[in-house]
Amino acid sequence: MSKSVALLLVLVFLTASCVIVAKPALSSADVGDDYWVSKMPMHEARGRLGVAVVNGKIYGIGGDVDGLYGAVYGAMLSYTNITEEYNPATDMWAFKAPMPTPRGHFGIAVYQNKIYCIGGFNHNGDTEVNEVYDPATDTWETKAPMPAPRSSITANIVNGKIYVISAPYNSSSNYVYDPETDSWNTKTPPPYEITSYASAVVDNKIYFIATDYTTSGLWSGPFIQIYDTLNDKWSIGAYAPTYGINAVAGATTGINAPKRIYFFDETGAQVYDPTNDLWTVGASMPTLRSNVGVAVVNDLFYAVGGEFLPPSNSLFGNVTTSAVNEQYTPVGYGTPDPSYVPPTEDAPPEITVLSPENKTYTSSNVSLTFTVNKPAVWTGFSLDGQDNITITENTTLSGLSSGLHNVTVYAKDAFENTGTSETITFTIAKEPETFPIRLVAAAAIVVAAVVLVAAVGVGLSVYLNKRK
């Protein structure tokens, strides 16, 4: 081998070595989970806002825009009614119709693709207002207000009902709203204080970061406080690693990541496993802030807006609001929860009927509400064994006669697999019997007629006697 050829081979080897060494290390985004990235911020900086998801789009509603905060008098803030829509697919924000009542720290929940904004705080204090936004029409509607004004509340949807829960020290409540009937009910309130906004739903149970406010005036928490909506009972879970009074929360579904509840606050991120009642610590938000809004889309978290508060011991200070939007990929992302069974091509849709229930109704109009576990190309129902009626969404069974009824819901997927729900049997109460009233009225008429005939007879007898 000549010296020139040998030199050429050495140069090739060294060049290849340099290329290999120069390859950059894996970034946090390449790891696959437990990392944050920045996204397009909102147009308007806000804290204490409501955040909700409809059809994969995120809506940031209301909140406070500026003000003062201090240990002496609390917060003196300016509230807004701005509504913005964020599309994660395009990373773009757009203004939408503003909320009628400017406010912050309200409960927010989604039912049938409509966003319910309930209660909150504005310039007049706590409010009981209940306003609903329809993204499909970009319009607002006013519904029945809460039984009492409340702020710093959580709103969670379970089986078609919205649970609005508030538990500041010595003043707790649990109001349940039925969107179908536009009516409110009262359930058992939480036993301990609950921090603002920090709640999420897993398997029909609502989980809160809670604190035990002792008689000495100190918090002994935080711990998990769990509300079972099916039996209206509360229980206590494990204590969390740290405490954050302005925490927010969201839950993964088990489809793209294991079922977990993530609590975010100005101290970091805490992860709760509801199956094993265990806590771990996740990556903190890059921009640590209070009173953010959190949305979950396809098991990815979006932390939107928030505030930078002065020190808690300050007599007063300026509140600086944020428009930051940061996306979090949770721990184990890309690995479905072991308990999650994804639908397959061969499996028919699974249908769960939420309403009607096996009970007696006093109204002849009953809502038909159901869920399907996979996309369906057709849905319909059969009432009392009659032919199927095609529907595209939840509906109302109207004009039902008194007596026994049954309903079955069907759904068909793109592979022509048809799923059938359980047949629900229910009763429409009979109307109050009106026959006795009619009988009394008829009897009264007969008596009056008899009296009249008798009177005529007496008069005629007197007349004839006078003629004689």
C-alpha positions as CSV (number, residue, x, y, z in Angstrom):
1,M,0.0,0.0,0.0
2,S,1.5,3.4,-1.0
3,K,1.8,6.2,1.5
4,S,-0.7,8.3,-0.3
5,V,-3.4,5.6,-0.1
6,A,-2.7,4.9,3.6
7,L,-2.9,8.7,4.3
8,L,-6.2,8.8,2.4
9,L,-7.7,5.9,4.5
10,V,-6.6,7.6,7.7
11,L,-8.3,10.8,6.7
12,V,-11.5,9.0,5.8
13,F,-11.5,7.2,9.2
14,L,-10.9,10.4,11.1
15,T,-13.6,12.2,9.2
16,A,-16.1,9.4,10.0
17,S,-15.1,9.6,13.7
18,C,-15.7,13.3,13.8
19,V,-19.1,12.9,12.3
20,I,-20.1,10.3,14.9
21,V,-18.8,12.4,17.8
22,A,-20.5,15.5,16.5
23,K,-24.0,14.0,16.6
24,P,-25.9,16.0,19.2
25,A,-27.2,14.3,22.4
26,L,-30.9,13.5,22.6
27,S,-33.0,16.5,23.5
28,S,-35.8,16.3,26.1
29,A,-38.3,16.1,23.3
30,D,-36.6,13.0,22.0
31,V,-36.9,11.2,25.4
32,G,-40.6,10.7,24.9
33,D,-42.2,11.7,28.2
34,D,-42.1,14.1,31.2
35,Y,-41.0,17.2,29.3
36,W,-42.4,20.7,28.4
37,V,-42.3,22.7,25.2
38,S,-43.4,26.3,24.6
39,K,-46.4,26.9,22.3
40,M,-48.0,30.1,20.9
41,P,-49.1,32.3,23.8
42,M,-52.6,33.8,24.1
43,H,-53.4,37.2,22.7
44,E,-54.4,38.5,26.1
45,A,-52.5,37.8,29.3
46,R,-54.8,36.5,32.0
47,G,-54.9,34.5,35.3
48,R,-57.7,32.7,37.1
49,L,-59.2,32.0,33.7
50,G,-61.4,29.0,32.8
51,V,-60.0,26.5,30.2
52,A,-62.0,23.8,28.5
53,V,-61.6,21.5,25.4
54,V,-64.3,20.9,22.7
55,N,-63.5,18.8,19.6
56,G,-59.8,19.0,20.2
57,K,-59.7,22.8,20.5
58,I,-58.9,24.7,23.7
59,Y,-60.9,27.6,24.9
60,G,-59.5,30.2,27.4
61,I,-62.4,32.2,28.9
62,G,-62.5,35.2,31.3
63,G,-60.0,35.7,34.1
64,D,-58.2,38.7,35.6
65,V,-55.9,40.9,33.7
66,D,-54.2,43.1,36.4
67,G,-54.4,44.4,39.9
68,L,-52.9,44.4,43.4
69,Y,-52.5,41.6,45.8
70,G,-51.5,41.7,49.4
71,A,-51.6,40.1,52.8
72,V,-53.8,42.8,54.3
73,Y,-56.7,42.9,51.8
74,G,-56.2,40.0,49.5
75,A,-56.7,40.6,45.8
76,M,-58.0,43.7,44.0
77,L,-58.1,42.6,40.4
78,S,-59.7,43.7,37.1
79,Y,-61.7,40.9,35.5
80,T,-62.3,40.3,31.8
81,N,-64.8,38.4,29.6
82,I,-62.4,37.6,26.7
83,T,-62.8,34.2,25.0
84,E,-60.0,32.8,22.9
85,E,-59.8,29.5,20.9
86,Y,-56.6,27.6,20.5
87,N,-56.0,25.0,17.8
88,P,-53.2,22.7,18.8
89,A,-52.9,21.4,15.2
90,T,-52.0,24.9,13.9
91,D,-50.6,26.4,17.1
92,M,-52.9,29.5,16.6
93,W,-55.2,31.5,18.8
94,A,-58.4,33.3,17.6
95,F,-60.8,35.6,19.5
96,K,-64.4,34.4,19.9
97,A,-67.6,35.8,21.3
98,P,-66.9,37.2,24.8
99,M,-68.6,35.8,27.9
100,P,-71.5,38.0,29.0
101,T,-70.4,38.3,32.6
102,P,-66.7,39.3,33.2
103,R,-65.3,37.1,36.0
104,G,-62.5,34.8,37.2
105,H,-62.1,31.8,39.5
106,F,-65.3,30.2,38.1
107,G,-66.1,26.5,37.5
108,I,-65.9,25.3,33.9
109,A,-67.2,22.0,32.4
110,V,-68.1,20.6,29.0
111,Y,-71.4,18.8,28.3
112,Q,-72.5,17.8,24.8
113,N,-69.8,20.1,23.3
114,K,-71.1,23.1,25.1
115,I,-69.0,24.9,27.8
116,Y,-70.6,25.8,31.1
117,C,-69.1,28.7,33.0
118,I,-70.5,28.7,36.6
119,G,-70.1,31.1,39.5
120,G,-66.9,33.0,40.0
121,F,-65.8,36.3,41.3
122,N,-66.1,39.8,39.6
123,H,-66.1,43.4,40.6
124,N,-69.4,42.9,42.6
125,G,-68.0,39.9,44.6
126,D,-69.0,36.2,44.3
127,T,-71.7,35.4,41.7
128,E,-74.0,32.5,41.0
129,V,-74.4,33.2,37.3
130,N,-74.4,30.2,34.9
131,E,-73.6,30.9,31.3
132,V,-73.1,28.4,28.4
133,Y,-70.9,28.8,25.3
134,D,-71.6,26.9,22.1
135,P,-68.4,26.8,20.0
136,A,-70.4,25.6,17.0
137,T,-72.4,28.8,16.8
138,D,-70.1,31.1,18.7
139,T,-73.0,32.2,21.0
140,W,-73.7,32.4,24.7
141,E,-76.8,31.5,26.6
142,T,-77.9,32.1,30.2
143,K,-79.0,29.1,32.3
144,A,-80.4,28.6,35.8
145,P,-78.0,30.1,38.4
146,M,-76.4,28.2,41.3
147,P,-78.3,28.1,44.5
148,A,-75.8,30.5,46.1
149,P,-72.9,32.7,44.9
150,R,-69.6,30.9,44.9
151,S,-66.0,31.5,43.7
152,S,-62.8,29.5,43.7
153,I,-64.9,26.5,42.7
154,T,-64.3,23.4,40.6
155,A,-66.8,22.0,38.1
156,N,-66.5,18.4,36.9
157,I,-68.8,16.4,34.6
158,V,-69.7,12.8,35.7
159,N,-72.5,10.8,34.0
160,G,-74.1,13.8,32.5
161,K,-74.2,15.9,35.7
162,I,-72.0,18.8,36.6
163,Y,-70.7,18.8,40.2
164,V,-69.8,22.3,41.4
165,I,-67.8,22.0,44.6
166,S,-66.4,24.7,46.8
167,A,-64.7,24.2,50.1
168,P,-63.0,27.3,51.5
169,Y,-62.4,27.2,55.3
170,N,-65.7,26.8,57.2
171,S,-67.9,27.2,54.1
172,S,-68.2,24.2,51.8
173,S,-70.9,23.2,49.3
174,N,-71.6,20.6,46.6
175,Y,-74.1,21.7,44.1
176,V,-75.1,19.4,41.2
177,Y,-76.4,20.8,37.9
178,D,-78.4,18.8,35.4
179,P,-78.0,20.3,31.9
180,E,-81.0,18.3,30.6
181,T,-83.5,19.8,33.0
182,D,-81.6,23.1,33.8
183,S,-82.0,22.4,37.5
184,W,-79.9,22.2,40.6
185,N,-79.6,19.7,43.5
186,T,-77.5,19.5,46.6
187,K,-75.1,16.7,47.6
188,T,-72.7,16.1,50.5
189,P,-70.0,18.8,50.7
190,P,-66.3,17.9,51.2
191,P,-65.1,17.4,54.8
192,Y,-61.9,19.5,54.4
193,E,-60.8,22.6,52.6
194,I,-60.1,22.2,48.9
195,T,-57.6,24.4,47.1
196,S,-58.6,26.4,44.0
197,Y,-59.3,24.5,40.7
198,A,-57.3,21.4,41.6
199,S,-59.7,18.7,40.6
200,A,-59.9,15.9,38.0
201,V,-62.2,12.9,37.2
202,V,-61.2,9.3,37.0
203,D,-63.7,6.5,36.7
204,N,-66.7,8.4,38.1
205,K,-64.7,9.8,41.1
206,I,-63.6,13.4,41.6
207,Y,-60.1,13.9,43.0
208,F,-59.0,17.1,44.8
209,I,-55.8,18.4,46.3
210,A,-57.1,19.1,49.8
211,T,-55.8,20.7,53.0
212,D,-56.7,20.1,56.6
213,Y,-57.1,23.5,58.2
214,T,-56.4,22.9,61.9
215,T,-57.8,24.9,64.8
216,S,-54.3,26.3,65.2
217,G,-54.7,28.1,61.9
218,L,-52.1,25.9,60.1
219,W,-52.5,23.6,57.1
220,S,-51.6,20.0,57.8
221,G,-52.1,18.8,54.2
222,P,-52.0,18.4,51.4
223,F,-53.7,15.1,50.7
224,I,-56.1,13.6,48.2
225,Q,-59.8,14.1,48.9
226,I,-61.9,11.8,46.8
227,Y,-65.7,12.1,46.1
228,D,-67.6,9.1,44.8
229,T,-70.5,10.4,42.8
230,L,-72.3,7.1,42.7
231,N,-72.8,6.8,46.5
232,D,-72.3,10.5,47.5
233,K,-69.5,9.7,49.9
234,W,-66.0,11.2,50.6
235,S,-62.8,9.5,51.4
236,I,-59.2,10.5,52.0
237,G,-56.1,9.4,50.0
238,A,-52.4,9.7,50.5
239,Y,-50.6,12.9,51.4
240,A,-48.9,14.8,48.5
241,P,-45.1,15.6,48.6
242,T,-45.7,19.4,48.7
243,Y,-48.5,21.9,49.0
244,G,-49.6,24.5,46.5
245,I,-52.6,26.7,47.3
246,N,-53.1,27.8,43.7
247,A,-52.8,24.3,42.1
248,V,-54.7,23.2,39.0
249,A,-55.2,19.6,37.8
250,G,-55.9,17.4,34.8
251,A,-56.1,13.6,34.2
252,T,-54.8,11.3,31.5
253,T,-57.3,8.9,30.1
254,G,-55.2,5.8,29.7
255,I,-55.3,5.8,25.9
256,N,-51.9,7.4,25.2
257,A,-50.5,7.4,28.8
258,P,-51.2,5.6,32.0
259,K,-54.2,6.9,34.0
260,R,-52.7,9.5,36.3
261,I,-53.8,12.9,37.8
262,Y,-51.3,15.7,37.4
263,F,-51.4,18.7,39.8
264,F,-49.5,21.8,38.7
265,D,-48.7,24.9,40.8
266,E,-45.9,27.4,41.4
267,T,-43.9,24.8,43.3
268,G,-43.8,22.2,40.5
269,A,-45.7,19.1,39.3
270,Q,-47.1,16.2,41.4
271,V,-48.4,13.0,39.9
272,Y,-51.0,10.8,41.6
273,D,-51.8,7.2,40.8
274,P,-55.4,6.7,41.8
275,T,-55.2,2.9,41.4
276,N,-52.4,2.5,43.9
277,D,-52.8,5.7,45.9
278,L,-49.2,6.7,45.3
279,W,-47.5,10.0,44.5
280,T,-44.5,10.8,42.3
281,V,-43.0,14.1,41.1
282,G,-43.0,15.2,37.5
283,A,-41.2,17.9,35.6
284,S,-42.0,21.5,36.6
285,M,-43.5,24.1,34.3
286,P,-40.8,26.1,32.6
287,T,-42.6,29.2,33.7
288,L,-43.6,28.7,37.3
289,R,-46.8,30.7,37.9
290,S,-50.0,30.7,39.9
291,N,-53.7,30.4,38.8
292,V,-53.1,28.9,35.4
293,G,-55.6,27.1,33.3
294,V,-55.0,23.5,32.3
295,A,-56.4,21.6,29.4
296,V,-55.8,18.0,28.3
297,V,-56.0,17.0,24.6
298,N,-55.1,13.4,23.6
299,D,-53.4,13.0,27.0
300,L,-51.1,16.0,26.4
301,F,-51.4,18.9,28.9
302,Y,-51.5,22.6,28.1
303,A,-50.8,25.1,30.9
304,V,-52.3,28.4,29.8
305,G,-52.0,31.9,31.3
306,G,-51.5,32.5,35.0
307,E,-50.1,35.1,37.4
308,F,-47.0,36.1,39.1
309,L,-47.9,37.1,42.7
310,P,-45.9,39.2,45.1
311,P,-44.5,37.4,48.2
312,S,-47.2,36.1,50.5
313,N,-46.0,38.3,53.4
314,S,-46.1,41.5,51.3
315,L,-48.5,44.2,52.4
316,F,-49.3,44.8,48.8
317,G,-47.8,44.3,45.4
318,N,-48.6,44.2,41.7
319,V,-50.1,41.1,40.1
320,T,-48.5,40.4,36.7
321,T,-50.5,38.2,34.4
322,S,-49.2,35.8,31.8
323,A,-50.2,34.7,28.3
324,V,-47.8,31.8,28.3
325,N,-48.9,28.5,26.7
326,E,-46.7,25.5,27.5
327,Q,-47.3,21.9,26.5
328,Y,-46.5,18.9,28.8
329,T,-46.0,15.3,27.7
330,P,-46.8,13.2,30.7
331,V,-44.8,10.3,32.2
332,G,-45.2,7.1,30.2
333,Y,-46.7,8.9,27.2
334,G,-47.0,6.4,24.3
335,T,-47.7,3.5,26.6
336,P,-51.4,3.0,27.2
337,D,-52.6,2.1,30.7
338,P,-52.7,-1.7,31.3
339,S,-56.3,-1.5,32.1
340,Y,-57.2,0.2,28.9
341,V,-58.5,-2.0,26.1
342,P,-58.5,-0.2,22.8
343,P,-61.4,-0.9,20.4
344,T,-60.5,-3.2,17.5
345,E,-61.9,-3.5,14.0
346,D,-63.7,-6.7,15.0
347,A,-65.1,-5.4,18.2
348,P,-68.6,-3.7,18.0
349,P,-69.1,-0.3,19.6
350,E,-69.8,-0.4,23.4
351,I,-72.7,1.8,24.3
352,T,-73.5,3.0,27.8
353,V,-76.9,4.6,28.4
354,L,-76.8,7.3,31.1
355,S,-80.4,8.4,30.8
356,P,-83.1,7.2,31.2
357,E,-82.6,5.1,34.3
358,N,-84.6,2.2,35.7
359,K,-86.9,4.5,37.7
360,T,-90.2,6.4,37.5
361,Y,-90.4,9.8,35.9
362,T,-93.1,12.4,36.5
363,S,-92.6,14.1,33.2
364,S,-93.6,12.8,29.8
365,N,-90.3,14.1,28.3
366,V,-87.2,12.1,29.3
367,S,-83.6,12.7,28.0
368,L,-81.9,10.0,26.1
369,T,-78.2,10.3,26.9
370,F,-75.5,7.8,26.0
371,T,-71.8,7.3,25.3
372,V,-70.1,5.2,22.6
373,N,-66.5,4.0,23.1
374,K,-65.4,4.4,19.4
375,P,-66.4,6.5,16.4
376,A,-69.7,5.5,14.9
377,V,-71.0,6.0,11.4
378,W,-74.6,5.5,12.6
379,T,-76.5,5.7,15.8
380,G,-80.2,5.1,16.6
381,F,-82.6,3.8,19.2
382,S,-85.7,1.7,19.5
383,L,-88.5,2.7,21.8
384,D,-90.8,0.0,23.1
385,G,-89.7,-2.4,20.5
386,Q,-90.6,-0.2,17.5
387,D,-88.5,0.4,14.4
388,N,-85.1,2.1,15.0
389,I,-85.0,5.9,14.8
390,T,-81.8,7.4,13.5
391,I,-80.1,10.1,15.7
392,T,-76.8,12.0,15.5
393,E,-76.5,13.0,19.1
394,N,-78.2,12.7,22.5
395,T,-81.9,13.6,22.2
396,T,-85.2,13.7,24.2
397,L,-88.0,11.1,24.2
398,S,-91.0,13.4,24.0
399,G,-94.7,12.9,24.6
400,L,-94.4,9.5,26.4
401,S,-97.6,8.0,27.6
402,S,-98.0,7.0,31.3
403,G,-96.9,3.4,32.1
404,L,-94.0,1.2,31.4
405,H,-91.5,1.9,28.6
406,N,-88.2,0.5,27.3
407,V,-85.4,1.9,25.1
408,T,-82.4,0.3,23.4
409,V,-79.6,2.2,21.7
410,Y,-77.6,1.0,18.7
411,A,-74.3,2.1,17.1
412,K,-72.5,1.0,13.9
413,D,-68.8,1.5,13.2
414,A,-67.0,1.9,9.9
415,F,-66.5,-1.9,9.7
416,E,-70.2,-2.6,9.9
417,N,-70.0,-3.8,13.5
418,T,-73.2,-3.0,15.3
419,G,-73.2,-2.6,19.1
420,T,-76.3,-2.8,21.3
421,S,-76.8,-1.2,24.6
422,E,-78.5,-2.7,27.6
423,T,-82.3,-2.3,27.3
424,I,-83.4,0.3,29.9
425,T,-86.9,-0.1,31.4
426,F,-88.5,2.9,33.0
427,T,-92.0,4.2,34.0
428,I,-93.9,7.4,33.3
429,A,-96.1,8.2,36.2
430,K,-99.8,8.4,35.6
431,E,-101.4,11.8,35.6
432,P,-103.5,12.7,38.7
433,E,-107.0,11.1,38.4
434,T,-109.5,13.7,37.3
435,F,-112.6,11.4,37.3
436,P,-113.5,12.1,41.0
437,I,-113.4,15.8,40.3
438,R,-115.7,15.3,37.3
439,L,-118.0,13.1,39.4
440,V,-118.3,15.7,42.1
441,A,-119.0,18.3,39.5
442,A,-121.7,16.1,37.9
443,A,-123.2,15.4,41.3
444,A,-123.4,19.1,42.0
445,I,-125.2,19.7,38.8
446,V,-127.7,16.9,39.5
447,V,-128.3,18.3,43.0
448,A,-128.8,21.8,41.6
449,A,-131.2,20.4,39.0
450,V,-133.2,18.5,41.7
451,V,-133.4,21.6,43.8
452,L,-134.5,23.6,40.8
453,V,-137.2,21.1,39.9
454,A,-138.4,21.0,43.5
455,A,-138.5,24.8,43.6
456,V,-140.5,24.9,40.4
457,G,-142.8,22.2,41.8
458,V,-143.4,24.1,45.0
459,G,-144.1,27.3,43.1
460,L,-146.5,25.6,40.7
461,S,-148.3,24.0,43.7
462,V,-148.7,27.4,45.4
463,Y,-150.0,28.9,42.1
464,L,-152.6,26.1,41.6
465,N,-153.8,26.4,45.2
466,K,-154.4,30.1,44.7
467,R,-156.3,29.5,41.5
468,K,-158.6,27.1,43.4
